[in-house]
């Protein structure tokens, strides 16, 4: 494997672990940092915000994947 593929996989693993840890934190907490009680609806809104925050790294990783595929041919 070339260096750019290895770095792509390492970066993807980092973002995946960060997303999983953020999801676990959102769904298991009872009270948020401001002291508001977390209802299922509020947890869902927090999860949607987390997903939207991870759209930017997803787009960057997708572009990086396309570049890697085209340059490795």
CHARMM-style PDB file with segment names, atoms N, HN, CA, C and O in Angstrom:
ATOM      1  N   UNK     1       0.837  -1.191   0.000  1.00  0.00      PROA
ATOM      2  CA  UNK     1       0.000   0.000   0.000  1.00  0.00      PROA
ATOM      3  C   UNK     1       0.876   1.247   0.000  1.00  0.00      PROA
ATOM      4  O   UNK     1       1.948   1.288   0.604  1.00  0.00      PROA
ATOM      5  N   UNK     2       0.398   2.215  -0.671  1.00  0.00      PROA
ATOM      6  HN  UNK     2      -0.473   2.182  -1.161  1.00  0.00      PROA
ATOM      7  CA  UNK     2       1.153   3.449  -0.714  1.00  0.00      PROA
ATOM      8  C   UNK     2       0.852   4.286   0.521  1.00  0.00      PROA
ATOM      9  O   UNK     2      -0.126   4.060   1.234  1.00  0.00      PROA
ATOM     10  N   UNK     3       1.718   5.251   0.743  1.00  0.00      PROA
ATOM     11  HN  UNK     3       2.512   5.434   0.163  1.00  0.00      PROA
ATOM     12  CA  UNK     3       1.617   6.085   1.939  1.00  0.00      PROA
ATOM     13  C   UNK     3       0.287   6.839   2.008  1.00  0.00      PROA
ATOM     14  O   UNK     3      -0.286   6.991   3.087  1.00  0.00      PROA
ATOM     15  N   UNK     4      -0.202   7.308   0.863  1.00  0.00      PROA
ATOM     16  HN  UNK     4       0.263   7.185  -0.014  1.00  0.00      PROA
ATOM     17  CA  UNK     4      -1.460   8.072   0.889  1.00  0.00      PROA
ATOM     18  C   UNK     4      -2.655   7.191   1.244  1.00  0.00      PROA
ATOM     19  O   UNK     4      -3.606   7.671   1.861  1.00  0.00      PROA
ATOM     20  N   UNK     5      -2.625   5.904   0.863  1.00  0.00      PROA
ATOM     21  HN  UNK     5      -1.852   5.514   0.362  1.00  0.00      PROA
ATOM     22  CA  UNK     5      -3.714   4.997   1.239  1.00  0.00      PROA
ATOM     23  C   UNK     5      -3.676   4.692   2.727  1.00  0.00      PROA
ATOM     24  O   UNK     5      -4.716   4.644   3.382  1.00  0.00      PROA
ATOM     25  N   UNK     6      -2.488   4.490   3.255  1.00  0.00      PROA
ATOM     26  HN  UNK     6      -1.642   4.529   2.723  1.00  0.00      PROA
ATOM     27  CA  UNK     6      -2.361   4.211   4.691  1.00  0.00      PROA
ATOM     28  C   UNK     6      -2.845   5.404   5.499  1.00  0.00      PROA
ATOM     29  O   UNK     6      -3.569   5.239   6.480  1.00  0.00      PROA
ATOM     30  N   UNK     7      -2.449   6.604   5.091  1.00  0.00      PROA
ATOM     31  HN  UNK     7      -1.860   6.738   4.294  1.00  0.00      PROA
ATOM     32  CA  UNK     7      -2.900   7.792   5.822  1.00  0.00      PROA
ATOM     33  C   UNK     7      -4.405   7.993   5.671  1.00  0.00      PROA
ATOM     34  O   UNK     7      -5.056   8.483   6.593  1.00  0.00      PROA
ATOM     35  N   UNK     8      -4.965   7.618   4.517  1.00  0.00      PROA
ATOM     36  HN  UNK     8      -4.436   7.220   3.768  1.00  0.00      PROA
ATOM     37  CA  UNK     8      -6.415   7.725   4.335  1.00  0.00      PROA
ATOM     38  C   UNK     8      -7.145   6.789   5.297  1.00  0.00      PROA
ATOM     39  O   UNK     8      -8.132   7.184   5.917  1.00  0.00      PROA
ATOM     40  N   UNK     9      -6.661   5.546   5.424  1.00  0.00      PROA
ATOM     41  HN  UNK     9      -5.859   5.226   4.920  1.00  0.00      PROA
ATOM     42  CA  UNK     9      -7.289   4.591   6.337  1.00  0.00      PROA
ATOM     43  C   UNK     9      -7.148   5.025   7.789  1.00  0.00      PROA
ATOM     44  O   UNK     9      -8.098   4.904   8.562  1.00  0.00      PROA
ATOM     45  N   UNK    10      -5.989   5.522   8.168  1.00  0.00      PROA
ATOM     46  HN  UNK    10      -5.217   5.620   7.539  1.00  0.00      PROA
ATOM     47  CA  UNK    10      -5.786   5.980   9.543  1.00  0.00      PROA
ATOM     48  C   UNK    10      -6.726   7.139   9.854  1.00  0.00      PROA
ATOM     49  O   UNK    10      -7.337   7.178  10.921  1.00  0.00      PROA
ATOM     50  N   UNK    11      -6.839   8.075   8.928  1.00  0.00      PROA
ATOM     51  HN  UNK    11      -6.342   8.043   8.060  1.00  0.00      PROA
ATOM     52  CA  UNK    11      -7.733   9.214   9.132  1.00  0.00      PROA
ATOM     53  C   UNK    11      -9.185   8.766   9.218  1.00  0.00      PROA
ATOM     54  O   UNK    11      -9.934   9.270  10.054  1.00  0.00      PROA
ATOM     55  N   UNK    12      -9.596   7.830   8.371  1.00  0.00      PROA
ATOM     56  HN  UNK    12      -8.987   7.420   7.692  1.00  0.00      PROA
ATOM     57  CA  UNK    12     -10.965   7.315   8.434  1.00  0.00      PROA
ATOM     58  C   UNK    12     -11.244   6.625   9.760  1.00  0.00      PROA
ATOM     59  O   UNK    12     -12.316   6.803  10.338  1.00  0.00      PROA
ATOM     60  N   UNK    13     -10.297   5.845  10.244  1.00  0.00      PROA
ATOM     61  HN  UNK    13      -9.426   5.701   9.774  1.00  0.00      PROA
ATOM     62  CA  UNK    13     -10.473   5.178  11.542  1.00  0.00      PROA
ATOM     63  C   UNK    13     -10.606   6.200  12.664  1.00  0.00      PROA
ATOM     64  O   UNK    13     -11.423   6.029  13.569  1.00  0.00      PROA
ATOM     65  N   UNK    14      -9.805   7.261  12.608  1.00  0.00      PROA
ATOM     66  HN  UNK    14      -9.141   7.400  11.873  1.00  0.00      PROA
ATOM     67  CA  UNK    14      -9.890   8.320  13.612  1.00  0.00      PROA
ATOM     68  C   UNK    14     -11.277   8.956  13.613  1.00  0.00      PROA
ATOM     69  O   UNK    14     -11.889   9.094  14.672  1.00  0.00      PROA
ATOM     70  N   UNK    15     -11.782   9.345  12.440  1.00  0.00      PROA
ATOM     71  HN  UNK    15     -11.285   9.232  11.579  1.00  0.00      PROA
ATOM     72  CA  UNK    15     -13.095   9.986  12.360  1.00  0.00      PROA
ATOM     73  C   UNK    15     -14.214   9.033  12.765  1.00  0.00      PROA
ATOM     74  O   UNK    15     -15.182   9.450  13.401  1.00  0.00      PROA
ATOM     75  N   UNK    16     -14.090   7.763  12.404  1.00  0.00      PROA
ATOM     76  HN  UNK    16     -13.304   7.425  11.887  1.00  0.00      PROA
ATOM     77  CA  UNK    16     -15.110   6.780  12.786  1.00  0.00      PROA
ATOM     78  C   UNK    16     -15.149   6.602  14.300  1.00  0.00      PROA
ATOM     79  O   UNK    16     -16.228   6.559  14.893  1.00  0.00      PROA
ATOM     80  N   UNK    17     -13.979   6.497  14.929  1.00  0.00      PROA
ATOM     81  HN  UNK    17     -13.103   6.532  14.447  1.00  0.00      PROA
ATOM     82  CA  UNK    17     -13.944   6.357  16.391  1.00  0.00      PROA
ATOM     83  C   UNK    17     -14.496   7.600  17.071  1.00  0.00      PROA
ATOM     84  O   UNK    17     -15.226   7.500  18.057  1.00  0.00      PROA
ATOM     85  N   UNK    18     -14.151   8.775  16.545  1.00  0.00      PROA
ATOM     86  HN  UNK    18     -13.558   8.857  15.744  1.00  0.00      PROA
ATOM     87  CA  UNK    18     -14.659  10.019  17.113  1.00  0.00      PROA
ATOM     88  C   UNK    18     -16.181  10.091  16.995  1.00  0.00      PROA
ATOM     89  O   UNK    18     -16.855  10.538  17.923  1.00  0.00      PROA
ATOM     90  N   UNK    19     -16.722   9.655  15.861  1.00  0.00      PROA
ATOM     91  HN  UNK    19     -16.175   9.292  15.107  1.00  0.00      PROA
ATOM     92  CA  UNK    19     -18.170   9.658  15.668  1.00  0.00      PROA
ATOM     93  C   UNK    19     -18.855   8.675  16.614  1.00  0.00      PROA
ATOM     94  O   UNK    19     -19.888   8.996  17.202  1.00  0.00      PROA
ATOM     95  N   UNK    20     -18.285   7.484  16.763  1.00  0.00      PROA
ATOM     96  HN  UNK    20     -17.446   7.223  16.285  1.00  0.00      PROA
ATOM     97  CA  UNK    20     -18.874   6.480  17.660  1.00  0.00      PROA
ATOM     98  C   UNK    20     -18.846   6.977  19.102  1.00  0.00      PROA
ATOM     99  O   UNK    20     -19.837   6.849  19.820  1.00  0.00      PROA
ATOM    100  N   UNK    21     -17.724   7.541  19.529  1.00  0.00      PROA
ATOM    101  HN  UNK    21     -16.919   7.646  18.946  1.00  0.00      PROA
ATOM    102  CA  UNK    21     -17.641   8.059  20.898  1.00  0.00      PROA
ATOM    103  C   UNK    21     -18.616   9.212  21.120  1.00  0.00      PROA
ATOM    104  O   UNK    21     -19.240   9.300  22.177  1.00  0.00      PROA
ATOM    105  N   UNK    22     -18.752  10.094  20.133  1.00  0.00      PROA
ATOM    106  HN  UNK    22     -18.245  10.023  19.274  1.00  0.00      PROA
ATOM    107  CA  UNK    22     -19.712  11.193  20.247  1.00  0.00      PROA
ATOM    108  C   UNK    22     -21.144  10.690  20.308  1.00  0.00      PROA
ATOM    109  O   UNK    22     -21.961  11.220  21.062  1.00  0.00      PROA
ATOM    110  N   UNK    23     -21.451   9.676  19.520  1.00  0.00      PROA
ATOM    111  HN  UNK    23     -20.788   9.246  18.907  1.00  0.00      PROA
ATOM    112  CA  UNK    23     -22.792   9.092  19.532  1.00  0.00      PROA
ATOM    113  C   UNK    23     -23.093   8.439  20.873  1.00  0.00      PROA
ATOM    114  O   UNK    23     -24.183   8.606  21.419  1.00  0.00      PROA
ATOM    115  N   UNK    24     -22.133   7.700  21.402  1.00  0.00      PROA
ATOM    116  HN  UNK    24     -21.247   7.565  20.959  1.00  0.00      PROA
ATOM    117  CA  UNK    24     -22.326   7.076  22.716  1.00  0.00      PROA
ATOM    118  C   UNK    24     -22.552   8.138  23.780  1.00  0.00      PROA
ATOM    119  O   UNK    24     -23.419   7.993  24.641  1.00  0.00      PROA
ATOM    120  N   UNK    25     -21.763   9.210  23.715  1.00  0.00      PROA
ATOM    121  HN  UNK    25     -21.059   9.329  23.016  1.00  0.00      PROA
ATOM    122  CA  UNK    25     -21.918  10.278  24.701  1.00  0.00      PROA
ATOM    123  C   UNK    25     -23.306  10.919  24.607  1.00  0.00      PROA
ATOM    124  O   UNK    25     -23.943  11.177  25.629  1.00  0.00      PROA
ATOM    125  N   UNK    26     -23.769  11.173  23.391  1.00  0.00      PROA
ATOM    126  HN  UNK    26     -23.251  10.963  22.562  1.00  0.00      PROA
ATOM    127  CA  UNK    26     -25.075  11.815  23.209  1.00  0.00      PROA
ATOM    128  C   UNK    26     -26.201  10.922  23.723  1.00  0.00      PROA
ATOM    129  O   UNK    26     -27.116  11.415  24.384  1.00  0.00      PROA
ATOM    130  N   UNK    27     -26.157   9.629  23.439  1.00  0.00      PROA
ATOM    131  HN  UNK    27     -25.415   9.229  22.903  1.00  0.00      PROA
ATOM    132  CA  UNK    27     -27.275   8.752  23.779  1.00  0.00      PROA
ATOM    133  C   UNK    27     -27.256   8.246  25.211  1.00  0.00      PROA
ATOM    134  O   UNK    27     -28.287   7.780  25.696  1.00  0.00      PROA
ATOM    135  N   UNK    28     -26.124   8.316  25.910  1.00  0.00      PROA
ATOM    136  HN  UNK    28     -25.286   8.695  25.516  1.00  0.00      PROA
ATOM    137  CA  UNK    28     -26.082   7.777  27.272  1.00  0.00      PROA
ATOM    138  C   UNK    28     -26.162   8.834  28.361  1.00  0.00      PROA
ATOM    139  O   UNK    28     -26.396   8.492  29.520  1.00  0.00      PROA
ATOM    140  N   UNK    29     -25.978  10.091  28.034  1.00  0.00      PROA
ATOM    141  HN  UNK    29     -25.788  10.369  27.093  1.00  0.00      PROA
ATOM    142  CA  UNK    29     -25.998  11.106  29.090  1.00  0.00      PROA
ATOM    143  C   UNK    29     -27.430  11.417  29.518  1.00  0.00      PROA
ATOM    144  O   UNK    29     -28.363  11.384  28.715  1.00  0.00      PROA
ATOM    145  N   UNK    30     -27.570  11.712  30.777  1.00  0.00      PROA
ATOM    146  HN  UNK    30     -26.812  11.739  31.429  1.00  0.00      PROA
ATOM    147  CA  UNK    30     -28.889  12.054  31.329  1.00  0.00      PROA
ATOM    148  C   UNK    30     -29.101  13.565  31.365  1.00  0.00      PROA
ATOM    149  O   UNK    30     -30.221  14.051  31.205  1.00  0.00      PROA
ATOM    150  N   UNK    31     -27.994  14.310  31.580  1.00  0.00      PROA
ATOM    151  HN  UNK    31     -27.084  13.915  31.710  1.00  0.00      PROA
ATOM    152  CA  UNK    31     -28.051  15.769  31.688  1.00  0.00      PROA
ATOM    153  C   UNK    31     -26.912  16.335  30.842  1.00  0.00      PROA
ATOM    154  O   UNK    31     -25.800  15.809  30.872  1.00  0.00      PROA
ATOM    155  N   UNK    32     -27.181  17.399  30.090  1.00  0.00      PROA
ATOM    156  HN  UNK    32     -28.085  17.826  30.066  1.00  0.00      PROA
ATOM    157  CA  UNK    32     -26.105  17.983  29.288  1.00  0.00      PROA
ATOM    158  C   UNK    32     -25.295  18.983  30.108  1.00  0.00      PROA
ATOM    159  O   UNK    32     -25.531  19.142  31.305  1.00  0.00      PROA
ATOM    160  N   UNK    33     -24.354  19.646  29.476  1.00  0.00      PROA
ATOM    161  HN  UNK    33     -24.162  19.516  28.503  1.00  0.00      PROA
ATOM    162  CA  UNK    33     -23.454  20.563  30.171  1.00  0.00      PROA
ATOM    163  C   UNK    33     -24.156  21.761  30.784  1.00  0.00      PROA
ATOM    164  O   UNK    33     -23.649  22.338  31.746  1.00  0.00      PROA
ATOM    165  N   UNK    34     -25.300  22.146  30.259  1.00  0.00      PROA
ATOM    166  HN  UNK    34     -25.712  21.677  29.478  1.00  0.00      PROA
ATOM    167  CA  UNK    34     -26.044  23.282  30.791  1.00  0.00      PROA
ATOM    168  C   UNK    34     -27.008  22.874  31.895  1.00  0.00      PROA
ATOM    169  O   UNK    34     -27.673  23.728  32.481  1.00  0.00      PROA
ATOM    170  N   UNK    35     -27.090  21.585  32.185  1.00  0.00      PROA
ATOM    171  HN  UNK    35     -26.550  20.892  31.709  1.00  0.00      PROA
ATOM    172  CA  UNK    35     -27.972  21.098  33.235  1.00  0.00      PROA
ATOM    173  C   UNK    35     -29.362  20.723  32.755  1.00  0.00      PROA
ATOM    174  O   UNK    35     -30.226  20.399  33.570  1.00  0.00      PROA
ATOM    175  N   UNK    36     -29.596  20.760  31.457  1.00  0.00      PROA
ATOM    176  HN  UNK    36     -28.894  21.023  30.795  1.00  0.00      PROA
ATOM    177  CA  UNK    36     -30.904  20.399  30.913  1.00  0.00      PROA
ATOM    178  C   UNK    36     -31.034  18.880  30.858  1.00  0.00      PROA
ATOM    179  O   UNK    36     -30.110  18.179  30.445  1.00  0.00      PROA
ATOM    180  N   UNK    37     -32.186  18.389  31.278  1.00  0.00      PROA
ATOM    181  HN  UNK    37     -32.937  18.958  31.613  1.00  0.00      PROA
ATOM    182  CA  UNK    37     -32.444  16.949  31.236  1.00  0.00      PROA
ATOM    183  C   UNK    37     -32.618  16.528  29.778  1.00  0.00      PROA
ATOM    184  O   UNK    37     -33.299  17.197  29.000  1.00  0.00      PROA
ATOM    185  N   UNK    38     -31.994  15.414  29.427  1.00  0.00      PROA
ATOM    186  HN  UNK    38     -31.441  14.871  30.059  1.00  0.00      PROA
ATOM    187  CA  UNK    38     -32.006  14.940  28.049  1.00  0.00      PROA
ATOM    188  C   UNK    38     -33.180  13.988  27.810  1.00  0.00      PROA
ATOM    189  O   UNK    38     -33.180  12.853  28.288  1.00  0.00      PROA
ATOM    190  N   UNK    39     -34.163  14.458  27.074  1.00  0.00      PROA
ATOM    191  HN  UNK    39     -34.163  15.380  26.685  1.00  0.00      PROA
ATOM    192  CA  UNK    39     -35.280  13.617  26.661  1.00  0.00      PROA
ATOM    193  C   UNK    39     -34.892  12.938  25.350  1.00  0.00      PROA
ATOM    194  O   UNK    39     -33.918  13.345  24.715  1.00  0.00      PROA
ATOM    195  N   UNK    40     -35.630  11.914  24.933  1.00  0.00      PROA
ATOM    196  HN  UNK    40     -36.420  11.583  25.448  1.00  0.00      PROA
ATOM    197  CA  UNK    40     -35.303  11.282  23.642  1.00  0.00      PROA
ATOM    198  C   UNK    40     -35.327  12.260  22.464  1.00  0.00      PROA
ATOM    199  O   UNK    40     -34.538  12.124  21.530  1.00  0.00      PROA
ATOM    200  N   UNK    41     -36.219  13.232  22.505  1.00  0.00      PROA
ATOM    201  HN  UNK    41     -36.861  13.342  23.264  1.00  0.00      PROA
ATOM    202  CA  UNK    41     -36.284  14.206  21.421  1.00  0.00      PROA
ATOM    203  C   UNK    41     -35.043  15.084  21.390  1.00  0.00      PROA
ATOM    204  O   UNK    41     -34.500  15.361  20.321  1.00  0.00      PROA
ATOM    205  N   UNK    42     -34.595  15.520  22.558  1.00  0.00      PROA
ATOM    206  HN  UNK    42     -35.036  15.294  23.426  1.00  0.00      PROA
ATOM    207  CA  UNK    42     -33.393  16.355  22.637  1.00  0.00      PROA
ATOM    208  C   UNK    42     -32.162  15.543  22.241  1.00  0.00      PROA
ATOM    209  O   UNK    42     -31.255  16.065  21.594  1.00  0.00      PROA
ATOM    210  N   UNK    43     -32.130  14.278  22.625  1.00  0.00      PROA
ATOM    211  HN  UNK    43     -32.867  13.854  23.151  1.00  0.00      PROA
ATOM    212  CA  UNK    43     -31.012  13.416  22.227  1.00  0.00      PROA
ATOM    213  C   UNK    43     -30.978  13.255  20.715  1.00  0.00      PROA
ATOM    214  O   UNK    43     -29.903  13.253  20.115  1.00  0.00      PROA
ATOM    215  N   UNK    44     -32.139  13.120  20.096  1.00  0.00      PROA
ATOM    216  HN  UNK    44     -33.012  13.122  20.583  1.00  0.00      PROA
ATOM    217  CA  UNK    44     -32.202  12.992  18.644  1.00  0.00      PROA
ATOM    218  C   UNK    44     -31.712  14.268  17.956  1.00  0.00      PROA
ATOM    219  O   UNK    44     -30.982  14.201  16.967  1.00  0.00      PROA
ATOM    220  N   UNK    45     -32.108  15.413  18.473  1.00  0.00      PROA
ATOM    221  HN  UNK    45     -32.701  15.467  19.277  1.00  0.00      PROA
ATOM    222  CA  UNK    45     -31.636  16.685  17.917  1.00  0.00      PROA
ATOM    223  C   UNK    45     -30.122  16.799  18.066  1.00  0.00      PROA
ATOM    224  O   UNK    45     -29.436  17.235  17.142  1.00  0.00      PROA
ATOM    225  N   UNK    46     -29.603  16.411  19.220  1.00  0.00      PROA
ATOM    226  HN  UNK    46     -30.160  16.056  19.972  1.00  0.00      PROA
ATOM    227  CA  UNK    46     -28.152  16.439  19.433  1.00  0.00      PROA
ATOM    228  C   UNK    46     -27.441  15.500  18.473  1.00  0.00      PROA
ATOM    229  O   UNK    46     -26.367  15.826  17.966  1.00  0.00      PROA
ATOM    230  N   UNK    47     -28.027  14.345  18.220  1.00  0.00      PROA
ATOM    231  HN  UNK    47     -28.899  14.080  18.632  1.00  0.00      PROA
ATOM    232  CA  UNK    47     -27.435  13.394  17.281  1.00  0.00      PROA
ATOM    233  C   UNK    47     -27.434  13.950  15.862  1.00  0.00      PROA
ATOM    234  O   UNK    47     -26.458  13.778  15.132  1.00  0.00      PROA
ATOM    235  N   UNK    48     -28.513  14.613  15.464  1.00  0.00      PROA
ATOM    236  HN  UNK    48     -29.306  14.753  16.057  1.00  0.00      PROA
ATOM    237  CA  UNK    48     -28.581  15.213  14.128  1.00  0.00      PROA
ATOM    238  C   UNK    48     -27.510  16.294  13.983  1.00  0.00      PROA
ATOM    239  O   UNK    48     -26.876  16.403  12.933  1.00  0.00      PROA
ATOM    240  N   UNK    49     -27.307  17.088  15.027  1.00  0.00      PROA
ATOM    241  HN  UNK    49     -27.822  17.000  15.879  1.00  0.00      PROA
ATOM    242  CA  UNK    49     -26.253  18.106  14.998  1.00  0.00      PROA
ATOM    243  C   UNK    49     -24.886  17.445  14.855  1.00  0.00      PROA
ATOM    244  O   UNK    49     -24.031  17.934  14.116  1.00  0.00      PROA
ATOM    245  N   UNK    50     -24.680  16.333  15.560  1.00  0.00      PROA
ATOM    246  HN  UNK    50     -25.375  15.936  16.160  1.00  0.00      PROA
ATOM    247  CA  UNK    50     -23.421  15.592  15.451  1.00  0.00      PROA
ATOM    248  C   UNK    50     -23.222  15.065  14.031  1.00  0.00      PROA
ATOM    249  O   UNK    50     -22.123  15.152  13.483  1.00  0.00      PROA
ATOM    250  N   UNK    51     -24.273  14.523  13.442  1.00  0.00      PROA
ATOM    251  HN  UNK    51     -25.165  14.452  13.888  1.00  0.00      PROA
ATOM    252  CA  UNK    51     -24.185  14.017  12.064  1.00  0.00      PROA
ATOM    253  C   UNK    51     -23.858  15.155  11.101  1.00  0.00      PROA
ATOM    254  O   UNK    51     -23.017  14.995  10.215  1.00  0.00      PROA
ATOM    255  N   UNK    52     -24.511  16.291  11.267  1.00  0.00      PROA
ATOM    256  HN  UNK    52     -25.193  16.420  11.987  1.00  0.00      PROA
ATOM    257  CA  UNK    52     -24.235  17.430  10.391  1.00  0.00      PROA
ATOM    258  C   UNK    52     -22.797  17.916  10.547  1.00  0.00      PROA
ATOM    259  O   UNK    52     -22.185  18.360   9.576  1.00  0.00      PROA
ATOM    260  N   UNK    53     -22.257  17.836  11.754  1.00  0.00      PROA
ATOM    261  HN  UNK    53     -22.754  17.476  12.543  1.00  0.00      PROA
ATOM    262  CA  UNK    53     -20.864  18.238  11.971  1.00  0.00      PROA
ATOM    263  C   UNK    53     -19.900  17.289  11.276  1.00  0.00      PROA
ATOM    264  O   UNK    53     -18.798  17.692  10.904  1.00  0.00      PROA
ATOM    265  N   UNK    54     -20.297  16.040  11.096  1.00  0.00      PROA
ATOM    266  HN  UNK    54     -21.192  15.713  11.398  1.00  0.00      PROA
ATOM    267  CA  UNK    54     -19.425  15.064  10.458  1.00  0.00      PROA
ATOM    268  C   UNK    54     -19.613  15.000   8.942  1.00  0.00      PROA
ATOM    269  O   UNK    54     -18.961  14.194   8.278  1.00  0.00      PROA
ATOM    270  N   UNK    55     -20.483  15.826   8.393  1.00  0.00      PROA
ATOM    271  HN  UNK    55     -21.012  16.481   8.933  1.00  0.00      PROA
ATOM    272  CA  UNK    55     -20.653  15.855   6.941  1.00  0.00      PROA
ATOM    273  C   UNK    55     -19.412  16.454   6.276  1.00  0.00      PROA
ATOM    274  O   UNK    55     -18.987  15.979   5.223  1.00  0.00      PROA
ATOM    275  N   UNK    56     -18.835  17.480   6.873  1.00  0.00      PROA
ATOM    276  HN  UNK    56     -19.179  17.866   7.729  1.00  0.00      PROA
ATOM    277  CA  UNK    56     -17.653  18.126   6.289  1.00  0.00      PROA
ATOM    278  C   UNK    56     -16.481  17.150   6.195  1.00  0.00      PROA
ATOM    279  O   UNK    56     -15.898  17.025   5.118  1.00  0.00      PROA
ATOM    280  N   UNK    57     -16.106  16.443   7.282  1.00  0.00      PROA
ATOM    281  HN  UNK    57     -16.580  16.545   8.157  1.00  0.00      PROA
ATOM    282  CA  UNK    57     -15.032  15.454   7.133  1.00  0.00      PROA
ATOM    283  C   UNK    57     -15.386  14.341   6.142  1.00  0.00      PROA
ATOM    284  O   UNK    57     -14.505  13.818   5.460  1.00  0.00      PROA
ATOM    285  N   UNK    58     -16.662  13.978   6.059  1.00  0.00      PROA
ATOM    286  HN  UNK    58     -17.378  14.402   6.613  1.00  0.00      PROA
ATOM    287  CA  UNK    58     -17.081  12.949   5.105  1.00  0.00      PROA
ATOM    288  C   UNK    58     -16.840  13.397   3.664  1.00  0.00      PROA
ATOM    289  O   UNK    58     -16.374  12.616   2.834  1.00  0.00      PROA
ATOM    290  N   UNK    59     -17.157  14.642   3.376  1.00  0.00      PROA
ATOM    291  HN  UNK    59     -17.536  15.276   4.050  1.00  0.00      PROA
ATOM    292  CA  UNK    59     -16.929  15.175   2.033  1.00  0.00      PROA
ATOM    293  C   UNK    59     -15.431  15.222   1.728  1.00  0.00      PROA
ATOM    294  O   UNK    59     -15.004  14.849   0.635  1.00  0.00      PROA
ATOM    295  N   UNK    60     -14.645  15.675   2.689  1.00  0.00      PROA
ATOM    296  HN  UNK    60     -14.992  15.978   3.577  1.00  0.00      PROA
ATOM    297  CA  UNK    60     -13.196  15.741   2.488  1.00  0.00      PROA
ATOM    298  C   UNK    60     -12.623  14.348   2.262  1.00  0.00      PROA
ATOM    299  O   UNK    60     -11.790  14.158   1.376  1.00  0.00      PROA
ATOM    300  N   UNK    61     -13.058  13.378   3.051  1.00  0.00      PROA
ATOM    301  HN  UNK    61     -13.735  13.533   3.771  1.00  0.00      PROA
ATOM    302  CA  UNK    61     -12.568  12.010   2.891  1.00  0.00      PROA
ATOM    303  C   UNK    61     -13.001  11.421   1.548  1.00  0.00      PROA
ATOM    304  O   UNK    61     -12.251  10.658   0.938  1.00  0.00      PROA
ATOM    305  N   UNK    62     -14.188  11.763   1.089  1.00  0.00      PROA
ATOM    306  HN  UNK    62     -14.797  12.383   1.584  1.00  0.00      PROA
ATOM    307  CA  UNK    62     -14.659  11.263  -0.208  1.00  0.00      PROA
ATOM    308  C   UNK    62     -13.820  11.828  -1.352  1.00  0.00      PROA
ATOM    309  O   UNK    62     -13.457  11.103  -2.279  1.00  0.00      PROA
ATOM    310  N   UNK    63     -13.517  13.113  -1.285  1.00  0.00      PROA
ATOM    311  HN  UNK    63     -13.812  13.702  -0.532  1.00  0.00      PROA
ATOM    312  CA  UNK    63     -12.664  13.719  -2.308  1.00  0.00      PROA
ATOM    313  C   UNK    63     -11.278  13.087  -2.269  1.00  0.00      PROA
ATOM    314  O   UNK    63     -10.691  12.801  -3.313  1.00  0.00      PROA
ATOM    315  N   UNK    64     -10.759  12.872  -1.067  1.00  0.00      PROA
ATOM    316  HN  UNK    64     -11.236  13.104  -0.219  1.00  0.00      PROA
ATOM    317  CA  UNK    64      -9.447  12.250  -0.910  1.00  0.00      PROA
ATOM    318  C   UNK    64      -9.449  10.834  -1.499  1.00  0.00      PROA
ATOM    319  O   UNK    64      -8.467  10.415  -2.112  1.00  0.00      PROA
ATOM    320  N   UNK    65     -10.544  10.105  -1.314  1.00  0.00      PROA
ATOM    321  HN  UNK    65     -11.341  10.445  -0.816  1.00  0.00      PROA
ATOM    322  CA  UNK    65     -10.668   8.762  -1.880  1.00  0.00      PROA
ATOM    323  C   UNK    65     -10.622   8.802  -3.405  1.00  0.00      PROA
ATOM    324  O   UNK    65      -9.922   8.004  -4.028  1.00  0.00      PROA
ATOM    325  N   UNK    66     -11.359   9.717  -3.996  1.00  0.00      PROA
ATOM    326  HN  UNK    66     -11.928  10.365  -3.489  1.00  0.00      PROA
ATOM    327  CA  UNK    66     -11.378   9.831  -5.453  1.00  0.00      PROA
ATOM    328  C   UNK    66      -9.981  10.171  -5.973  1.00  0.00      PROA
ATOM    329  O   UNK    66      -9.535   9.609  -6.973  1.00  0.00      PROA
ATOM    330  N   UNK    67      -9.299  11.080  -5.301  1.00  0.00      PROA
ATOM    331  HN  UNK    67      -9.661  11.536  -4.488  1.00  0.00      PROA
ATOM    332  CA  UNK    67      -7.940  11.439  -5.711  1.00  0.00      PROA
ATOM    333  C   UNK    67      -7.020  10.228  -5.602  1.00  0.00      PROA
ATOM    334  O   UNK    67      -6.214   9.985  -6.501  1.00  0.00      PROA
ATOM    335  N   UNK    68      -7.126   9.468  -4.523  1.00  0.00      PROA
ATOM    336  HN  UNK    68      -7.781   9.665  -3.793  1.00  0.00      PROA
ATOM    337  CA  UNK    68      -6.290   8.277  -4.355  1.00  0.00      PROA
ATOM    338  C   UNK    68      -6.562   7.235  -5.435  1.00  0.00      PROA
ATOM    339  O   UNK    68      -5.631   6.625  -5.961  1.00  0.00      PROA
ATOM    340  N   UNK    69      -7.821   7.034  -5.762  1.00  0.00      PROA
ATOM    341  HN  UNK    69      -8.577   7.530  -5.335  1.00  0.00      PROA
ATOM    342  CA  UNK    69      -8.168   6.038  -6.778  1.00  0.00      PROA
ATOM    343  C   UNK    69      -7.631   6.459  -8.142  1.00  0.00      PROA
ATOM    344  O   UNK    69      -7.079   5.639  -8.876  1.00  0.00      PROA
ATOM    345  N   UNK    70      -7.792   7.720  -8.474  1.00  0.00      PROA
ATOM    346  HN  UNK    70      -8.241   8.386  -7.878  1.00  0.00      PROA
ATOM    347  CA  UNK    70      -7.343   8.183  -9.794  1.00  0.00      PROA
ATOM    348  C   UNK    70      -5.825   8.207  -9.919  1.00  0.00      PROA
ATOM    349  O   UNK    70      -5.293   7.923 -10.993  1.00  0.00      PROA
ATOM    350  N   UNK    71      -5.125   8.537  -8.852  1.00  0.00      PROA
ATOM    351  HN  UNK    71      -5.556   8.768  -7.980  1.00  0.00      PROA
ATOM    352  CA  UNK    71      -3.664   8.612  -8.949  1.00  0.00      PROA
ATOM    353  C   UNK    71      -2.998   7.248  -8.837  1.00  0.00      PROA
ATOM    354  O   UNK    71      -1.844   7.097  -9.237  1.00  0.00      PROA
ATOM    355  N   UNK    72      -3.697   6.256  -8.303  1.00  0.00      PROA
ATOM    356  HN  UNK    72      -4.635   6.379  -7.978  1.00  0.00      PROA
ATOM    357  CA  UNK    72      -3.075   4.939  -8.169  1.00  0.00      PROA
ATOM    358  C   UNK    72      -3.230   4.081  -9.424  1.00  0.00      PROA
ATOM    359  O   UNK    72      -2.684   2.979  -9.485  1.00  0.00      PROA
ATOM    360  N   UNK    73      -3.956   4.561 -10.412  1.00  0.00      PROA
ATOM    361  HN  UNK    73      -4.399   5.456 -10.362  1.00  0.00      PROA
ATOM    362  CA  UNK    73      -4.130   3.800 -11.666  1.00  0.00      PROA
ATOM    363  C   UNK    73      -2.952   3.985 -12.580  1.00  0.00      PROA
ATOM    364  OT1 UNK    73      -2.926   3.422 -13.675  1.00  0.00      PROA
TER     365      UNK     73
END
